[in-house]
Each structure stands twice: as C-alpha cells, then as structure tokens.
Amino acid sequence: MYSDTHAQRVLDLVSQKGLLRASDLDAIGAPRVVLTRLIAVGLLEKVERGLYRLPDAQGSEFDSLATVATKVPQAVFCLLTALQFHGLTTQLPRQIWIAMPRGSHVPRIDYPPVKMIQMTGDVYTAGVEEHLRDSVKLRVYGVAKTVVDCFKHRNKIGLDVALEALKDARRSTKASADDLWRYAKICRVANVMRPYLEAVE
C-alpha cells in the first residue's frame, strides 16, 4: 500500500544519500511505485535506469563517479579516473576506469561509459581509499597504488601516461618512494619500475 509516509521516507533517504537505488527502498519498506509517483509530481528525478536523485541536486564534477559508485559499490576507481581524482593528469578520460574482482561481469550502466579492469587478491584490495563526495562514498586507489597500476597496465593507457603520473606524484610529494616500491612489489612490476623510480629520485 502506497502512503505519504512512504514518500517522505524515500525523500529523506535520497536527501541523505545523494543518489538512490531502487533496491534501497527495500530497507525502508517502501514499494517501488513510490518512485514513479514522486517522479510524476516532480519531487524526484531519474538519473538513469534504477538510479534517482532530488531534482534540485547540484551536479558536480563527481556526478559520474557517484553514479558508478552507487550502482556498483564494489568498484574501485583506478588508472586514468584515479589520476584525475588525485589531480595527477591533465587528460580527461572518456570513460570511467574501475577495478573489479576477477570473474566480475562488466556492470550494466547506460551512462557514464565504464572501462573495467579485473584484479585479483592483494592487487585488488591494496591501496583502496574511501572519499565522501556529494554524500556518496567513492572507493579510489591512493596515489602510489594508482601510479603503480599505470605501469602494470601501460599497454592499455600508454607508458607516457604512467611516466607523467610518476613524475607528478613524486614532484608533488603525493606518493613516497617507499609506498611506490611497496605497491610495485604487490603488483609485480618492481623490475619494470626500478629504472624509472631511480631516475626520478
């Protein structure tokens, strides 16, 4: 049974979370029809399939990341997207780069376009930071892990991008040589990175 109480609960939840998934309604015992009715009266806006927000929600540069993080909570932003997040690249990636555990399916998201990398064990779990943006928790690899990932996936993004990231991370002291070395060992690219690390020290 649909009621005003349900509508209010949904609106409270979306204002608290920033972005709301249809499945979030289960936790507050509200039927999905509430979403349709709130959209019809202009109190809720559909961002894309299964994702909603308040109509007056101010869009920010983190909108795309928030959309992906809400729909795919286990995703970790990596490579070009993480570089951009940490202010280490001048490039604007055309896709949102995410890391997922090996065996994961590419998430079905209409927008933004997503590029998925599969990682296993420590390579996936090491170096994950959580940042709150627009009330949404974003999981992003830290600077040192991101730089190392760029070397590991240099065939996908280009060695020049990895080298630029390494130089910027050291120059801005956002990543210590020790941290870079530690992640290089975890990701098994220590031999690849050694000459570059020595060159920037």
C-alpha positions in Angstrom: 0.0 0.0 0.0 1.4 3.4 -1.0 1.2 6.2 1.5 2.6 9.7 2.1 4.7 8.2 4.9 6.5 6.1 2.3 7.0 9.1 0.0 8.5 11.1 2.9 10.8 8.2 3.8 12.0 7.9 0.3 12.7 11.7 0.1 14.5 11.6 3.4 16.7 8.7 2.2 17.6 10.3 -1.1 18.5 13.7 0.6 20.7 11.7 3.0 22.4 9.5 0.3 22.5 11.9 -2.6 21.7 9.1 -5.1 19.1 6.4 -4.5 19.0 3.0 -6.0 15.6 1.3 -6.5 16.8 -1.5 -4.2 17.4 1.0 -1.4 13.6 1.1 -0.9 13.6 -2.5 0.5 15.4 -1.3 3.6 12.7 1.3 4.4 9.8 -1.0 3.4 8.6 1.3 0.6 7.1 -0.1 -2.6 8.8 0.8 -5.9 5.7 2.5 -7.2 6.6 5.4 -4.8 9.4 6.3 -7.2 7.1 6.6 -10.2 4.7 8.8 -8.3 7.4 11.0 -6.9 8.8 11.5 -10.4 5.4 12.2 -11.8 4.9 15.1 -9.3 8.4 16.4 -9.9 9.8 15.5 -6.4 12.3 13.0 -7.8 14.4 12.8 -10.9 15.6 9.7 -12.7 19.3 9.8 -13.4 19.3 6.5 -15.3 17.8 3.1 -15.0 17.4 2.2 -11.3 19.1 5.4 -10.1 17.3 8.5 -8.7 18.1 11.9 -7.1 16.4 15.1 -6.0 15.6 17.4 -8.9 17.5 20.4 -7.4 20.6 18.3 -6.6 23.5 20.4 -7.8 25.6 18.4 -10.2 29.3 18.3 -9.5 32.4 17.0 -11.2 31.9 13.9 -9.2 28.4 13.1 -10.6 29.7 10.4 -12.9 31.7 8.8 -10.2 28.8 8.9 -7.7 26.6 7.3 -10.3 29.0 4.4 -10.8 29.8 4.0 -7.1 26.1 3.9 -6.2 25.3 1.3 -8.9 28.5 -0.8 -8.4 29.5 -0.5 -4.7 32.4 -2.9 -5.1 34.0 -0.9 -7.9 37.3 0.9 -7.1 38.2 3.8 -9.3 41.6 3.3 -10.9 44.0 4.3 -13.6 43.1 7.4 -15.5 40.0 8.1 -13.4 42.0 7.8 -10.2 44.8 10.0 -11.7 42.2 12.7 -12.5 40.6 12.3 -9.0 44.0 12.9 -7.4 44.8 15.8 -9.7 47.7 14.0 -11.4 46.8 14.2 -15.0 45.7 16.9 -17.5 43.9 14.3 -19.5 40.1 14.0 -19.2 39.3 10.3 -19.5 36.5 9.5 -21.9 35.5 6.6 -19.7 35.3 5.9 -16.0 38.0 3.3 -15.2 37.1 0.8 -12.5 38.7 -2.2 -10.9 36.6 -5.2 -10.0 37.5 -8.6 -8.6 38.4 -11.3 -11.1 35.4 -13.0 -12.5 33.2 -9.9 -12.3 30.9 -9.0 -15.2 31.1 -5.6 -16.7 28.4 -3.6 -14.9 25.4 -2.6 -17.0 25.4 1.2 -16.8 23.9 3.3 -19.6 25.9 6.4 -18.6 28.7 7.2 -18.0 30.8 4.8 -20.1 32.8 2.4 -18.0 36.0 0.6 -18.6 36.6 -2.3 -16.3 39.9 -3.9 -15.3 39.8 -7.2 -13.4 42.2 -7.6 -10.5 42.9 -10.5 -8.0 43.7 -10.7 -4.3 46.0 -8.1 -2.9 46.3 -6.3 -6.2 42.6 -5.5 -6.0 42.4 -4.8 -2.2 45.6 -2.9 -1.6 45.7 0.8 -1.5 41.9 1.5 -1.5 40.8 4.8 0.0 37.3 5.9 0.7 36.3 9.5 -0.1 32.9 11.1 0.6 31.7 13.3 -2.3 28.1 14.6 -2.6 27.1 12.2 0.2 28.3 9.2 -1.8 31.2 7.0 -0.7 33.8 6.7 -3.5 36.4 3.9 -3.4 39.5 5.1 -5.1 43.0 3.7 -5.2 45.5 6.0 -3.5 48.2 7.9 -5.4 51.0 5.4 -5.0 48.8 2.4 -6.0 47.4 4.3 -8.9 50.8 5.2 -10.3 51.9 1.5 -10.0 48.7 0.4 -11.7 49.5 2.7 -14.6 52.8 0.9 -15.1 51.1 -2.5 -14.8 48.5 -1.5 -17.4 50.9 0.6 -19.5 49.8 -1.3 -22.7 46.2 -0.1 -22.1 46.9 3.6 -21.2 50.4 4.2 -22.6 53.8 4.3 -20.9 53.9 8.1 -21.3 50.9 8.5 -19.0 52.5 6.2 -16.4 55.7 8.2 -16.5 53.9 11.6 -16.2 51.9 10.2 -13.3 55.1 9.0 -11.6 56.9 12.4 -12.0 53.9 14.4 -10.8 53.3 12.1 -7.8 57.0 12.5 -6.7 57.2 16.2 -7.5 54.0 17.0 -5.6 55.1 14.5 -2.8 51.7 12.8 -3.0 53.5 9.4 -3.0 56.7 8.4 -1.3 59.3 6.2 -2.9 58.7 3.6 -0.2 55.0 3.4 -1.0 55.6 3.2 -4.7 58.1 0.4 -4.2 55.7 -1.5 -1.9 52.9 -1.4 -4.4 55.3 -2.2 -7.2 56.1 -5.5 -5.4 52.4 -6.3 -4.7 51.5 -5.7 -8.4 54.7 -7.5 -9.6 56.1 -4.6 -11.6 59.1 -3.8 -9.5 61.5 -4.7 -12.2 59.6 -2.6 -14.8 59.5 0.4 -12.5 63.0 0.2 -10.9 64.8 2.3 -13.6 62.1 4.9 -13.7 61.9 5.2 -9.9 65.7 5.6 -9.7 65.6 8.3 -12.4 63.1 10.5 -10.5 64.7 10.2 -7.1 
